[in-house]
Amino acid sequence: MSKRIEYLRKQSIEAVPSISTERAELITAFYRDFTTPVSVPVQRALVFQYLLSHKSIGINFGELIVGEKGPAPKATPTYPELCCHSVQDLDILHNREKIPFTVRPETREIYIHGIIPFWKGKSMRERIFNAMTPEWQAAYEAGIFTEFMEQRSPGHTVLDDKIYRKGMVDFKSDIQESLDALNFFDDPDAYHKQEELKAMAITADALVMFAHRYAALAEEKAIAVSDSQRKAELLHIGDMCKHVPAHAPRDFWEALQYYWFVHLGVTTELNPWDSFTPGKLDQHLAPFYTQGLQDGTLTREKAEELLQCFWIKFNN
């Protein structure tokens, strides 16, 4: 294990899980201020764009894969549009014996005075419960069933291999082809398809913009750092974040970073309980690994270090 990995692993393991209000505050601000009449898919895409435009970003000391779901390692975002935590929920999270999440006094205040009042009666969970019959409510209270995605989006999902062959620019081209092929005369669902496709295009642009924010930050940090090796790494990260996810990855390092941007996008937009995985990662990475060994741009040791940086991100 390299000194870099020892440091990043220690930082990740010792980080204390906490509740971050950043996402909740951002999404509350969006829904409070956005009044333009658009379809639900387009609105959700614009929410995603807003989140990735405004969420905190940072590059930790020595890391080679960049991006965090929260503003810091193990700073956990919340999703009030799905299920808004009550003050009692926050107290339970803070005090429970197994896997507690620190809830700072300022977090409670933000929830009490901002998040909870705005989302009262508007969250997906409340809307679902309000639509159910008394018999259903009684069954739920009796514990016959306990969870049915009223607190999250679908989880236990696996990414396939598309991103290793196509960038967001390519996906946008596919989206435009589908838009151009819509038949509004004969297809009664054409409008709904159009709105979904428009939302996909906005989302693709948002993820590229998010990566470009990291590219700019890496280049800014490269100017300030004196260590020549770290300067070169930061400049490489800057170049990499300009290329992926806009375009298909060119090498092993870019393939890992591309996946991680997609992972952050999925888990920032909604909460799949972190049950979103890279799937057959060994098969997806094998061509990049083989290519790197053959052309001399990658060694077994470097690939191992990059994978270790990647797994630390999951632990964060």
Secondary structure, DSSP 4 states (H G I P E B T S, - for coil): --HHHHHHHHHHHHPPPEE--HHHHHHHHHHHH------HHHHHHHHHHHHHHHS-----TT-SS---SSSSTTEE---TTT-PPPHHHHHHHHH-SSS--B--HHHHHHIIIIIHHHHTTTSHHHHHHHHS-HHHHHHHHTTS---SSSSS---SEE--SGGGT--HHHHHHHHHHHHHT--TTT-TTHHHHHHHHHHHHHHHHHHHHHHHHHHHHHHHHHHH---HHHHHHHHHHHHHHHHTTTS---SHHHHHHHHHHHHHHHHHHS--TT-EE--SHHHHHHHHHHHHHHHTS--HHHHHHHHHHHHHHHH-
